[in-house]
Amino acid sequence: MKLYETTKTESRQSRLMKWGFNFWPCIWCTGSKIHFIAADHSEMHVGLKLNIRTRNRVGTVFGGSIYSSVDPYYMLMFMQILGKDFVVWDKAASVKFVRPIVDAVKCRFLIPDELVSEVKQKISELGEYTFDLPLKYEDDKGAVYAVFNKTIYAASKEFYKKKLAARNNL
């Protein structure tokens, strides 16, 4: 399967992260494979194909594998990009299964610099920010198999600690 074209490169750290993710049991069991993580963590390529771990009763990729194979990455990418002074959570997600997956598909996670700037600006103004990110599984010809929307929450650690303290004092 042809991966996405990119001008970005991997670093030693991102290659080690890719290797670690691909052998982490909760990722490995989804049947997916990470093929690329940019050195700055702003881009990631994930592939999924029909195999013994992903096959459902009707011979296509199991819906749970489809969703779980994309679940943690936007959150983890933002954690790397924003750094230790921020808290990042997956807040919500939706998936629309467009057509059954019987071959190999791919997904490109992309976080543009403009979005990172927007998130940092909103957090500096409001202390926290919630935003949506689109995603899709497609084949080499561009046919779409699943469409996702991920809702991500990010906040400064200082703001988040105060928010938790206020919640616990109720």
ABEGO torsion letter per residue (X at the ends): XBBBBBABBBBAAAAAAAAAAAABAAAAAAGBBBABBBAAGABBBBBBBBBAAABBAAGBBBAAAAAAAAAAAAAAAAAAAAEAABBBBBABBBBBBABBBABBBBBBBBBBAAAAAAAAAAAAAAGBBBBBBBBBBBBAAGBBABBBBBBBBBBBAAAAAAAAAAAAAX
